[in-house]
Amino acid sequence: MRRLLPTLLLALALGACTTTGNVLQSIPNPITNVDIYRVKNVYAATLDLSVKWRSYCWSKPYSAILADPIMRPVCKDRRSVVRNIQKYQPVAGAAVRKADQFVRDNPTVSAASAIGLAWDAVTNFQRVVPTIN
């Protein structure tokens, strides 16, 4: 009985390990590639909008802009808007690159915080680019 008890306990322990599944199986990342692509697309669209806004608002002299009823609300504070774009665009670009790199380098680690920081930076950039309402 003394020899049988350790063997029986070992068999039960090994049996319990095999019934619970593979312990070394990788855990899928809850953040998918779709999440990083969404951030990238919003950033790219905002960057494109900022380029188009700048070419639109700087295409005419300031007196012509103030005389135009459509251009006036969009372009009246164009220097401060350009300063804000220059302030927030590099931050958003760096955050998107870091989040993308984190998702690529860590396929099994949750990238929710990196994606969240990138979203915050992109939405801050998006807020400073004027739109025509």
C-alpha positions in Angstrom: 0.0 0.0 0.0 2.9 2.3 0.7 4.2 1.9 -2.8 0.8 2.2 -4.4 -0.2 5.5 -2.7 2.6 7.7 -4.2 2.0 6.1 -7.6 -1.8 6.6 -7.4 -1.3 10.3 -6.3 1.1 10.9 -9.2 -1.3 9.3 -11.7 -4.1 11.5 -10.4 -2.0 14.6 -10.6 -0.9 13.9 -14.2 -4.4 13.0 -15.1 -5.7 16.3 -13.8 -3.1 18.2 -15.9 -4.1 16.5 -19.1 -7.8 17.0 -18.6 -7.5 20.8 -18.0 -6.0 21.3 -21.5 -2.7 22.6 -22.7 -1.3 24.9 -20.1 1.2 26.4 -22.5 -1.4 27.4 -25.1 -1.1 31.0 -26.1 -3.8 33.5 -25.2 -5.1 35.5 -28.1 -4.8 39.2 -28.0 -8.2 40.9 -27.2 -7.1 43.8 -29.4 -7.2 42.8 -33.0 -5.6 44.2 -36.1 -8.9 45.9 -36.8 -8.5 48.2 -33.8 -5.1 49.4 -34.9 -6.4 49.9 -38.5 -9.2 52.0 -37.2 -6.8 54.3 -35.4 -4.6 54.5 -38.5 -7.5 55.3 -40.8 -8.8 58.1 -38.5 -5.3 59.5 -38.3 -4.8 59.3 -42.1 -8.1 61.0 -42.7 -7.4 63.8 -40.2 -4.0 64.3 -41.7 -5.5 64.5 -45.2 -8.1 66.9 -44.0 -5.5 69.1 -42.4 -3.5 69.3 -45.6 -6.6 70.2 -47.6 -7.6 72.8 -45.0 -4.2 74.4 -45.1 -4.2 74.6 -48.9 -7.7 76.0 -48.9 -7.2 78.6 -46.2 -3.8 79.8 -47.4 -4.8 80.0 -51.1 -6.1 83.6 -50.9 -5.1 86.7 -49.1 -6.6 87.3 -45.6 -8.8 90.2 -46.8 -10.4 87.9 -49.4 -11.0 85.2 -46.8 -12.8 87.7 -44.5 -15.0 88.9 -47.4 -16.1 85.3 -48.3 -19.0 84.1 -46.1 -18.0 80.4 -46.5 -14.2 80.8 -45.9 -14.5 83.3 -43.0 -15.7 80.8 -40.3 -13.3 78.1 -41.5 -10.2 80.2 -42.0 -10.5 83.2 -39.6 -8.0 81.9 -37.0 -5.7 80.1 -39.5 -2.4 80.9 -37.7 -3.5 79.6 -34.4 -5.0 76.5 -36.1 -1.7 75.8 -37.9 0.2 76.1 -34.6 -2.2 73.6 -33.0 -1.9 71.3 -36.0 1.9 71.5 -35.7 1.6 70.7 -32.0 -0.8 67.8 -32.1 0.1 66.0 -35.4 3.5 64.8 -34.4 2.2 63.5 -31.1 -0.6 61.6 -32.8 1.7 60.2 -35.4 4.2 58.9 -32.8 1.3 57.4 -30.7 0.0 55.5 -33.8 3.4 54.2 -34.7 4.1 53.1 -31.1 0.7 51.3 -30.9 1.3 49.6 -34.2 4.7 48.5 -33.1 3.4 47.2 -29.8 0.7 45.2 -31.5 3.2 43.7 -33.9 5.8 42.9 -31.3 3.4 41.5 -28.6 0.8 39.3 -30.3 -0.4 37.8 -27.0 -0.3 40.8 -24.7 -3.3 43.1 -24.5 -2.6 46.3 -26.4 -5.7 48.1 -25.0 -3.6 50.8 -23.2 -1.4 51.5 -26.3 -4.5 51.7 -28.5 -6.2 53.9 -26.0 -3.3 56.4 -25.9 -3.2 56.4 -29.7 -7.0 57.1 -29.8 -6.6 60.0 -27.4 -3.7 61.5 -29.4 -5.6 61.1 -32.7 -8.8 62.6 -31.3 -6.9 65.6 -29.9 -5.4 66.1 -33.3 -8.8 65.7 -34.9 -10.3 68.4 -32.7 -7.9 71.1 -33.8 -8.5 70.6 -37.5 -11.5 72.8 -38.6 -14.3 71.3 -40.6 -17.0 72.9 -42.6 -20.3 72.3 -40.9 
